[in-house]
Amino acid sequence: MDIRQLEAFVYTVKYQRFSLAAQKLYLSQATVSSHLNTLEKELNTQLLTRTTKRLSVTPEGQTTYTYAAE
């Protein structure tokens, strides 16, 4: 687990959009997405539910967000 992955996750949850999280972090959207995918693989759980129109946090994601936001 890398601090950049957690930071990307926190910003994505906070802004509810990959593109806005990427903009705030001065990263590309692809990089933010890659950080989140890697974090989910390392934790072996889905943190976000992604659809074409919505992004929602799973219960596991909420626990991780609480930890990471601190």
Residue pairs with C-beta under 8 A, 6 or more apart in sequence:
1 39
1 42
1 43
2 35
2 38
2 39
4 35
5 35
5 36
5 38
5 39
5 42
6 39
6 68
7 25
7 68
8 21
8 25
8 27
8 31
8 32
8 35
8 36
8 39
9 35
9 36
9 39
9 47
9 61
9 64
9 65
9 68
10 65
10 68
10 69
11 20
11 21
11 24
11 25
11 32
12 18
12 21
12 32
12 36
12 48
12 55
13 48
13 57
13 61
13 65
14 21
15 21
15 24
16 55
17 55
18 29
18 32
18 33
18 55
19 29
21 32
22 28
22 29
22 31
22 32
25 32
36 47
36 48
39 47
40 46
40 47
40 48
43 60
43 64
45 58
45 60
46 58
46 60
46 61
47 57
47 58
47 60
47 61
47 64
47 65
48 55
48 56
48 57
48 58
48 61
49 55
49 56
49 57
49 58
57 65
